[in-house]
Structure formats: structure tokens, C-alpha cells
């Protein structure tokens, strides 16, 4: 499977985590990543950048979280 295909599958997986099984028709695109179609008149684009399961996961990935905890700056 190509990197492009793996990326698209991951983007759709993330989208389904947000919308659940009630997601509209999904059209693959590149800019934006996905286009959601609700009917002939309603569609909008989705750009997937990063997925974090919670605020702590986001802070850990950004890098300074542990130092801030150790220095008792916040959180």
C-alpha cells in the first residue's frame, strides 16, 4: 500500500471517529483532504492535520509539557 493510500485511510478513520457511523458521503481529495457530501446542495471540505485523544496527549507531543510539570509552572 502506498503512503498516499495509508494517509487517506488514516484520514477517513479519524473522520469516522468524529462523526461515527452517521458520517455523510466521503469524497477523497487532496486540498482539502476530504469532502463531505450531505446531498446535492450541501458539501464541505475537511483538512486533517493532527489527532489528539485529549489535552495531555497534545501537550506531550508538543514537547515542553514534562519540563513545565517538573518546574510546577502549570497544569
N, C-alpha and C positions, 0 to 999 in steps of 0.2 A: 504494500500500500504506500502510495507516495505521501510526502509530508503535507502536500496540499489536501489530500483526502483525509488524512488523520486530523488536520486542523479543522476542516469542515465538520467532521463527525463530532469533534470536541465542542465546537461552537453550537451545534444543534443539541448536543447533550446538555450544555449549560442552559440554553434557551428552554428546554423542556423541564429543567429543574425550577425555573422561574414560573413558567406557565402551566406546568403539569400536563395532564393528558388533554386539556381543553385548548391546546395551542392551535392557532389558525394554520392555514396552508403556509408552508415554509418554502420559499424560493431561494436557492443559493445565489449568492452574488459575491463580489469582492469589495466594492465600495458602495454601500455598506456590506457587511459580512452576510447578512440575511435580510430578506424582505418578507414581511408577514402580510398575508392577504386574508382579509375577513370576508370580502365579497368583491364584486367588480368595482365598487366605488371607494373602498377603504383599504389602503395598504400603507405600511410604513417600514422604514429601514431600521435595522438593529446592528450596532457595531459592538462586538465583544472585545473587551480589552483585557481584563483580568477578573478572575473569580476568587472571592474570599468567602469562606464559610461564616466568619464572624470577625469582629473588630480586632481580636487578638491575633488571628491569623494574618490579617493585613499588616498590623504593626510589626509582627515578627519578620515578615518578608521585606519590609521597608528598611530594617537594619538597626535602628537606634533604640528599639524598644527595650532590649535587655539592659543596655547601658543606663537608660532612663530609670528603669526599675531599681537597678543597683544603686543609683545615685539618689533614689527616692524623690525624683523630680515630679512625677505624676503617675496616674493610674492607681 
